[in-house]
Every structure is written in C-alpha cells, then in structure tokens.
C-alpha cells in the first residue's frame, strides 16, 4: 500500500512526548500528523486530505478538547471525522458529555500503545463499513428511482395505447411541459423534477374508461360523458395512497387536473387555491397537450391559437398566476413540441430547460449555518464559566471557508 493510500491520523496534545509516542505507535500503519495546540489542530483538520480519525486531548491549557470537538462537529467538512478523546481522568460524567457531542471513544492516559492501535484500527474499520453501506444505499436508491421512473413511463404508455392507436411522444412532452411550467412559476428545482416525472400519470384513470368511448369521433352521450368524468377518481385509485413524495404528487395530479379555478370543474368542484398547486399546473399542461395534438374527435389546433385560448381562460378555468408562468415558459414549450413531434418517434432524455434561468428566491434549500460553539469546562469538578482563550469555533468557520474555495 502506498503512503498516499494509508489512513491519515491527526493526534492533538499539548505534550510533545505524547505526540511522539502516538506517532511511533501508529506510524507503521498510518500517516500520522500532529498538533500541539487547538489552532494548529483546526488548521490541519481542514487540510486536504482531511484526517480519517482524530486523537484529541481533553485537558489542554487554553482550550479544552471538548471545545475543539464541538467546533469540528459544527462544520460539514469535519463533522463526520471520528474523534477519540485522550484523558487522564476517569470521570464518567465527562465521558458521557464527550460521547454526546459526537466522540466515538476514550483512551486513558498513560497511553498503552497496543490499546491505542486497537482502538484506532477498530474505529477506522467501522467508519469504512459505514461509508460502504452509505455508498450501497445511495446506489440502490438511484436504481430504485430509475426503476420507478421507468414504471411510470410504461404505465403512461399503456394508457396511451388504450386511448389511441397512434402512440407518439406524448409522455415525453408532458414531462417537459410540466417541468418548464414549474420552473417558470419559481418552484424549488426538486419540485420541478418531480412534476416532470409525475405528469405523464395524470390521465392513467382513463384505463378504467372503455376504449370505444375514448376513441369516439362524435359528441359523447350524457352516460358516456359521465364515465369519462370518472377518470380522475379512477386514476387516484390506481396510483393509491403512499408516503413517497413522487407518488403522492402523481395521485394529486390525477385527481385534480380537471378542477377549474372558478369551481366549475370535476370531480370535486374545487375552487381557487383549494385546488392543489400541482393540479392547477397540470390543468394548463393537459389543456395545451390536448389542444395541440390530433385526437379522434379533433384535429390539432395551431399552437398560437391554443395558447391564446388558454390565456383567455385565466381566472375561469386556470390559475391567473400560473397563466403568467405559462406565458414565460411557452417559447421553450414550443421547442419541446417541435423536437418531440410524434413524427420523430420515441426520443428520450433531451433537456430543454433554459440554461441561464436564475433560481427563484427561496427555491434552493437553505444551507444550514454552522453552529457556534460555547465553551464548557473540561474538569470533573465544577468550575466557574470561562471564555476560551482561543475561539476555536471561529477558527473552524474560517478554515471551512478557506477549504471550500
């Protein structure tokens, strides 16, 4: 194993003889770096590459190891580094405090080299196992999300075959339209992605309507129309109720995309903002796709005519604010329609999102601010509060900012 591949250990203690002992005991198996004061420890903890494990003395003259640990655990770059405290005091309460703030173990002084090596080896192995499990979970999650997206596509495609003999790129268009409208409305990026994945399922309830009714080219009779109007409720039943956010959204779109802003829609006659946001957005997308695509009972309408009719229905069928978003998204939606025209066959995985579009205020999840650490006395006996001679939390924040550049 090359030197670069060996785990890096950072040993922190104000006693130089103990630093030398730890370096000698661990040197054959690890890259050992040392620090004799909190400031140097913070600097080296944020250095690249970061330590794989930190050995940290508690009883240092100016700043306790607890304060250093608290500062490191308050920064994302160093929060996951295992910390083993070194102490000469077998104080149970202090050990509990250290473990609660994130330390993984204690090694008692005077240090036994064999015990130190065993503890370090054990905690590095646990860290490696945890990282491997996290990697496997992340990989499996990606696979499951891909599989789920494919199942949604296939179920949507099945609905298309049921409704029409001429299946084209409707599933793909709907997804891109929904994402573009959501982006123009200023929602969070993850919501726009979910809209793209869930939108193709909005009409899945039509699987419960006889194909001969869906394919009629004459005006539907009253009984037939009542059967068609059941498809939002049927779609919600087909998708079911789930804790999964994507399937929750898909069910919402299926159930509410025929509700109208003025309350004249179906199946529940919801009005205004009582209609879930996703349903209000899907109503516009569904109308645009239906009006600009040739169907059994109607030829495709020119895009400009269809969009004009949709805009004119603001405040009646559609949410006026979302109509403004629709007008912003329309130029790129036209591009999607041209590129995914049914004559082109089954094209997939093109990204038509505007490259220069700035995220809406509040769209990105807020980054968690680093916690500012307050000092606590490390001694077993009660001691009056003291202000740290070195503000290790400020040092940690500065080191983290420098490391991110």
N, C-alpha and C positions, 0 to 999 in steps of 0.2 A: 504493500500500500504506500503510495507516495505521500510526502509531507502535506500536500495540499488537501488530500482526501481525509486526513486524520481529523477527528473532532477537536474543536478548539475549546479549551477551558480557561476561564478568567478567574484567577484567585485574587481576592481582595483582603488585605490585612495590613494594619499599621506596623506589625512586627516583621522586619525583614528576614529574620531567621526562620519564621514560619512559612513565609513565601518561598524561601529557598528549599525548605523541606517538602512543600507541596509540589514544587517544580521538579524536584528529584524523584519523588514518589510516582508522579504521573507522567513525567517526560517520556519514558519509553513507549507509551501507548497514545499519548495525546500531544497536541500543540498547546503548551501552557503559556499564557500571558499573565502578567502580574500587575497589581496596582496597590500602592501603599497609602492612598488617600481617596476619599469619595469623588473628588473632581476628576482624577485620572480614571477611576473606575467607570464613571458615567461616560467619559470620552471613549474609552476602549469598548464599552458595551455597545455603543452605537457605530463603532468602526465596522467597515466591510472587509471580510465577512464577520457577521455577528458571532459572539460566543455561542457554543452549543449548550453550555452549562456554566453557571457562576457559583463559585465558592465565596461566601460573603461573611466576614467577621461582623459580629454584632457590636462588641464593645470597642469602638474606635473613639479617639479623644474628642473630636469636634462634632461629628455627626454619627449617629448610630447606624448600624446595618439595616435596622428597620426602616429608617428614613430613606436610605438608598433603595431598598427593595420596593418601597411604596412608590417612589418616583419612577422606577423602571417599569413596574406593573401598570403605571398610569399612561404609558406611551405604547402605541400599537406596535412599533418596531421591536420593542423589547419585552412586551407583555408575556409572550409565550416561552421565554427562556427559563428553564428550570433553575431555581435558586436553592442552594443548600447553605444553611446558616452554620457558622462556626462559633462555638461559645464555650466558655469555661464554667458557666453557671447552669446547673441542672434545675432551673426554675420552670415548673410546669406551666404556670400562667403565661410566662414569656414565650414558651414554645407554642402554646395554643395561639397566642397573638400572631406569631410569625407564620404559622400554618394558615391562619385565617386570611392573612394578607397575600397569600399565594406561594409561599415557600413550599418545597416538596419534602424537605428533610432537615435534620440537625446532625452535626458531627461534633462530638465533645472534644474539648482540649484537656490534656495534651493529645495531639493528633496521633493516632495509630495509622501508619502508612497502609497496612493491609486493609483496615476498615475503610479508610478513605477511598482506596482503589475500588473496593467492592461497592460502596455506595455510589460512586461516580459511574461505574460500569452499569449498575442496575438502573439508575435514572436515565442514562442515555439510551439504554435498551427500551425502556418504557416510552421515552419520547419518540424513538424511531417507530415503535409499534403504533403509537397514536397517529403519527404522521402518515403511516402507511394505511391505517384504517380510514383516515380523513380523505386520503387520495382515492381509495377504493369507493368510498361513499360518494365523493364528488363525481367520479367516473360513472358510477351506477346511476346517479341522479341525472346526468346528461343523457345516458342511454334511455332511461325511463321517459324523460321529457321528449326525446326524439320519437320514441315508440308511440307515446300519447298523441303527439302532433300528427304522426302518420295515420293513426286510427281515426282521428278527427277528419283528416282529408278523405280517407276511404269511406267513412260513413256519409260524409257530404257528397261524395261521388255517387254512392248508392242512391241517395235521394235524387240526384240529377238524372240518373238512369230511369228512375221511377217516374219522374215528372216529364222527361223529354227523351226522345230517341236520339237527339243530336247533342251529345255531351261535348263541351269545349273546355274553356279555361275559366269558367265561372268561379270555381273555388278559389283559384289564384287571384283573380280580380277582386273578389270580395275581401280577401285578406288584406291586400294592399290598399284598397279604398278605405277600409276601416282604420288601418294604421295611419294613413295620411290625414284623415279627418281628426283622429285623436291627437296627432302631433299639432295640427293647426289649432286645435282647441286648447293646447297648452297643458295637457295632462303629463304625468310622470312617464318617462321612457318605458318603464316596465309595464305600465298600463297599456300603452300603445302597442307593445309587443303582444300582450295578452289579447287585445282586440283583434289583432291580425290572425292569431291562432284560433280564436273562438268564433269569429264572424261566419265562417263557412257552415257552421252548425245551426245557424239561426232558423232555417226552414226545414230542419230534419223531421219535424212533425208532419210534413206532407207525406211521409211514408205511410201514415195512417189514413190518408185520403185516397180513394180508388183512382188509379191512373187514368181511367176513362174520363173522369171528371176533370182532372188537371189538364188533360190534353184536348178538351173540347175547344172548338174554334167559334162557337156561338155563345150567346149570353147564357149564363148559368141560371137554372131554375132556382126558386127560393130554397127547396130542400138541398140541392147541390151546394148552393152558396153557404148554407148553414154548416154543411160538412166541411167545406173549405175553411170556414172561420174557426173550426175546432183545432186547426193545426198548431197554433201557438201553445195551447194547453197540452196537446199530444207531444209536442217537442220537449216541453219541460218534463213530462213524464218519462220520455225516452232517455233523456240525459240524466234525470234523477237528481237527488239532493246529495251534495258532497261537501266535505271540508276543503277540498282542493280549490284554490282561488280561480284557476282557469276554468274548471268545470262549473263552478258557481257562476262565473261570468257567462259561460255558454248557455246555461239554463236561463239566466236573466234575459239574454238577448232573444232566445227562442220564445220566451213567454211574453215579452213586452214590445217587440219590434213593430207591432201593428196598433199600439196605443197612439192616440193623437194628442197634440198639445192642448187642443180645445175640449178634450174629453169625448170626442165622437168616435174614438177607435174601439178596438176589441182586443182581448176577450173580457177585460175588467172595466173598461170605460174610465181608465185613469186620466188625470188631467194635470197639465203643467209639470211642476217639479215632483209631483207624486209619482211620475214615471221615472224609473231608474235612469241615470245618465246613459248607461250603456244601451238601453232600449231606445232612448231618444236619438242617439247617434246611429244605431243600426237602422232605424226607420228611414233616415236620409240615404244611407248606403243602399238599402234594399230597394228604395224607390229609384235611385239612379241606375242601379244594375238592371232592374226590371224594365225601365223605360227605354234603355239604350241597347237592349238585347232583343232579337227577334224571338217571338213566342208563338204558340199555336193560335192564339186569339188576337195577336197584334204584331205588326212589323216594328222593327227597331225605330225609335224616334231619333232624329238628329240630336247630337249631344247638346248643342246650344239651346234647342227648344226644350229638351228635358230639364236642363239645369235652370232655365228661366221659369218653368212651371214649379220646380221645387222651391226656388227662391220666393216665388209669389205666394207659396203656401206657408211662409214663415208666420208664426203666431196662430195658425189654424191647425195644420197637420203637424208642423215641425217647430222645434225649439228655436226661437229667433237667434239666440246666441250661437247655437250650433250651425245655423244657416250662414252666419258670418264666417265661421270656421270653414264651412263647405266652400264658400266663395274663394277663400285663401288657398284651399287645397285643390280646387278644380283644375288649374293648369297641369299639375302633376298627375291628377287622376285621368286626365285626357291622355297623357303619355302612357300611363298604365294600360288604358283601354286599347290604344293603338298597338302596343307591344304584345299584349295578351289577347289579341283578337282571336276568335275561335278558328279562323283560317290558319293560324300558326301552329296549331296542335298544342301538345301538353308541355309548355315551357314552365320551368320552375326556378326558384331561387335567384331571381333578379331583385336588386334593391333599388327602388325608385324614391327613397326618402331624400328630401333636399339636403345636400351635404353641408350647406352653410347655415342651416337653420339653428338659431340660438335656442337653448332650452328655456322654457317659460319660467318666470320667477316661482321658486318653490318646487320646481319639477323634480330636480335631483334630490335624492335623500340627503338630509343634512348630515354632515360629517360630525362624528362625536368628538367633542372637545376633550383634550387631555385633562385628567383630574389633577388638581393642585394638592400636593401632599402637605399635611400638617405634621409637625414633629411630635413624637411620643417618647418619653424617657424609656431607655432600654433596661435600666437597672431593675432588679427584682423588688427592691424596697421603694415605697412611694417617694417621689422626689418632686420638687416644685417645677411647674412648666418652664421650659426654656426655649428660646428662639434658636434654631440651628445656626451655627457659625457659618455654614455653607448652605445656600439654598439649593439642595440637590434637585428639587422639582424643577426649578428654573433652568438648572444645568441640563436636565433631561430634555426639557422642551427645546432648548437651544440646540442640543445635539441631534434631536429628532428632526428639527427643521433643516439643519445642515445636511443630514444624511439623505433627506428627500430631494435635495437639489441635484 
